[in-house]
Amino acid sequence: MTTNQPLIPLSQAKAPYFLGVDVGGTNIKIGLVDNGGKTLAFKEIETLEPDGPQAAVARMADTCRGLCAAAGLDFAKIARIGLGTPGSMDIARGLLIEPPNHPHWHHFPIRDALEKATGHKVSFANDANAAAFGEFWIGTGEKHASMVLLTLGTGVGGGIIVDGHLINGVNSFGSECGHVIVDSSPKARLCVWGGGRGHLEAYASASAVSAITIEGLQAGANSSLQAAYKSGEKISARRVYEAAEGGDKFALDIIDSTAVYLAIGITTMVHMVDPGLVVLGGAMDFGGHNSKVGMRFLNKIRSEFKELTFSNVAEGTTIDFATLGGDAGYLGAAGIARDDYLKLGLR
Ligand SMILES: [Zn+2]
């Protein structure tokens, strides 16, 4: 895997320079980024989770040095490094707590370890917040002062930026938009993560879409997916999208209902923050702007939101897809490092 960003040579780049590190369960994306958000060099390395965090930090530091060497930049010229990891975490103390996909990394002081391994200051962020900051800095949110990002993937992540300030919260739980309650009934679906009831993530994540579809098929829904399901094929959100593209009414209904729950969650967030912009990122975009189903999904969210909010708020709020894709995390981590550097200097 590589970045979708065009790589620019050092001669065209603007100082100061930052490194953005985006830690995932399988891979770690690292980019060397200039002051304008342009990428000079990029590498994706394996997480190798079972080898533990110390070994991964050593490989991150090596890759950071390697990217600078590849771009012809002295590693000492790096102004700051940004590091995004999945929660749970303690941002103020620089600690991972118990990230579910990193069982061997629990309670590890990853920020300080990376500072020690690189000799540079490290800004630490939740991965979804980093992705939000990427979209805010140079993506869909570029021209906005505030923004809410929802990432629709295995779970539903989020990031909230108010007047340029990322909301981390007192317990490093700020911006966890996936756990907003969209159904308070006692029969509401259980959250994929942690067992809370009625959370947005239980209705609008890729895992939820897959689970809801399978339940419908088991109940005898009339759908082209029945044959696939009965033959043992995995019914992923992607598979639901493909069926919808083929005109399958059951699949289209599932996507419409996903949009309705998202609109409920979005309304809650907008009524708290009034950001003017809500961005949908993550892998589950049902084809995005370039697909009929993707646009139906987006327009359904927009029309439902319009029903649920005040007319002036509906008019003054844009809801749209993200633009940076899988690059948002490393770019945002670099952007957060830049933001801290501009505020703090080399402290
Ligand atoms: Zn939840």
Residues whose N, C-alpha, C, O or C-beta is under 5 A from the ligand:
A	BS01	ZN	G178 H179 C191 W193 G196 H199 E201
